[in-house]
Amino acid sequence: MNDRDLTLYLSEIEEQRTFADIAWKEIETNKPDTQWYSNQTLPVAVANVSRLLWSDMGDNAERGRELRKRLSIGDDHPFKSGDMRNAFEHSDQRLDSWVASAERGFHVGGMYIEPGRGALDDSRFGRHFDRDTGVVTFNRQNCDVGLAASEAHMFGQKATKVVKEIED
């Protein structure tokens, strides 16, 4: 991959870091309506980085390997998994399954549980966010959005450093 193309991909990672940073700041405000907005935005930013780094389709796979190498990111990184992204992106299918289940109960978007309870492993609730632990649960799929925000920020910093090295 030539330096011009590499810089373009790295710039995209930097931009996604910015989006993740904005979402995380909004999550920290404890405003329920914007927390859900940001809890959906942050996994999308993470997913965009994940797709750049771990695409397994043809030439894209080589691009991912090159980016991971240049950013010193191991192939075992948690961003490789698309589980939380898929939970949000395929929310219609998850909601259909939940509605059809006998365990159905309350699908509450702004649901908060007691401090320190962590993830809610209860099928009666379609989604919730524990603001004390930073864990979003969407149809029993857990995502530590604080960790995701931190890792996205770190990826962006690494991308910025590599871009500066290329430009020098």
URLINJO-V161443 format. One line per field, one symbol per residue. ss: DSSP state (~ for helix, > for strand, _ for the rest). phi: phi as a letter, one per 40 degrees, with the letter a starting at -180 (. if undefined). burial: + if it has 24 or more other ideal C-beta (glycine too) atoms within 12 Angstrom, else -. Layout:
ss=???
phi=???
burial=???
This chain:
ss=__~~~~~~~~~~~~~~~~~~~~~~~~~____~~~~~~~~~~~~~~~~~~~~~~~____~~~~~~~~~~~~~______~~~__~~~~~~~_~~~~~~~~~~_____>__________________>_>>>>____>>>>__>>>>~~~~~~~~~~~~~~~~~~~~~~~_
phi=.ccccdcccccccccccccccccccccccgcdccccdccccccccccccdcccbcbbfccccdccccccccfbccbcdcccbdcdccccbcccccdcccccccdabbbcccbbddgcgcccaccbcaabcccbgccbbfgcbaccccccccccccccccdcccccccc
burial=-----+--++++++++++++++++-++-------++-++++++++++++++++++-------++-+++-++-+---++++-++++-++--+--+---+--------+-+-+++-----++--+-+++++++-+++++++++++++++++-++++++-++--++-----
